[in-house]
Amino acid sequence: MGALRSHGLFGSFLEVAGEQPSRPAIVDNGTTVTYAELERLASEVARSAGPGVVGVPATHSAGTVAALLGVWAAGGTYCPVDPAFPETRRRAMLDAAGCRFLLGSGPLQGREVPAGLAYVLFTSGSTGAPKPVMTSHRAIEATIRSLRELFAMETGDRVLQFASLNWDTCFEEILPTLTGGACLVFHDDAHSGSFPRFLRMVERERITVLNLPTAFWHELVTYLADEKSGLPECVRLVVIGGEAANPARLTDWHALDTGRVRLLNTYGCTETTLITHAADLHGPYEKVPIGRRLPHVAERIGEDGELLIGGQAIADGYLGLPEATAARFVTIEGERYFRTGDRVGRTPGGMLVHRGRIDDELKVRGIRVDPAEVEAHIAAHPEVGAVAVTGLKMADHTVLAAYVVPRTSAGLGVDLRDYLRDRVPAHLIPSRIAIVPDLVYTASGKVDRRRTKEIPHER
Amino acid sequence: MSVDGVSDIFRRVLENDDIDAESDFFAFGGDSLLATRVLSAIARTYGVELTFDDFLLAPTPGTLAEKVLR
């Protein structure tokens, strides 16, 4: 197996662990793991995993953080596979990522992948199969360097681990913390659904940094405004991202007793490695800005207003999908850029503002969803004649809605949601499924998703 | 009676008047974020602090109201 790799972010972690071995690296539901202990756990994983792409059944635990570091220590590539996903989906992911080993299980056939990859993560793909994004060590290292600065990380910080370890957002929490000598806190009360419980935990665990999906932050602000209360004193920074922040919630936020808390809006895609743009929010704004590019990022705005992102942190492309890669990763004047598909404008102050998509991609609870991916899965059911999937505004946030034309006049004899549960992750299952007589088509014969949702239907 | 009260909360959060005591929150388009609104409203109205796990086990106004009373 050879010696541990001491370069890159794992090298930075080792350096910190050498300087402060007995300080807490992780507190997981009250159990402390010191930097020295985490290093030891990571090297155990490194011995079993070996190089290549390693599938990790990622749970919300210190053990999975040790697995991430261990995979890197062995020179391998991390690929989280959510144990809550249906088995067919997990197998498709392991296969698409070319995993050579599934942690806790054993070797797999696997495939050769490009060198230097830190992780492979998936985004929604229009064919029904998720697209594996290849992110290099160079890219994640450049991003994390910017983020430590942006968050002003200090060794005294205690960062709540909110994001699932199956999504790339988790690296915004884990990596600046563990390469900055601070402490990462896992707690079940983070996801209990009860805000009083959440806030008591934040206070008890003395959390200083919260990185929350914007949709969750909207709910938190509504709760705090209703209760006329604020965040516990220990919180110094709240980072939000994942979808557009609601200007009305921001006004509510500023009316709370939270003036001392820094609020940072962030923007980025999996293909551009976590955060590329950020703004300290003051307001009021008509539209909340996504901010300015971070130091490691290059940007261009295309003729149609599309944001293109370049620089050190863009991904190497989609693994095994050269056509999809060529469509989104382009070379302009000798530099590589990723076409984000997001339309942006610039404020007089120089900040970027999001102005919608150039395609039909959606954000559902902060997760990117290509409606064509959900359509592909529903259309595969033998009783379905045609289907359109789109986003629906419900109670202030976006949910997925499917409009289904049955193949025969007998209608549908099945619950499509049950059918989907065995095939796709929960975030790809529409909240509403409506039976319609026909879809609406454009002049060129394509389904018009936006107009389809206006036709009357039975629930 | 708290079944009616909880049904009202469901209707308000899901913006749907068809909901009755047996309606499953998740079948009517509810998700984990909207569930936090129901839980906050229950805490405010009845002074009972429930969690998402309680909700998963009792996803209708009828069953959830039993947890409120207990």
Interface residues (C-beta under 8 A of the other chain):
Chain A: H191 S192 G193 S194 F195 P196 R197 A215 F216 E219 T222 Y223 D226 R365 M394 A395 H397 V399 R417 S431 R432 R459
Chain B: V13 L14 E15 D18 A27 G29 G30 D31 S32 L33 L34 A35 T36 R37 L39 S40 A43 R44 E49 L50 T51 F52 D53 F55
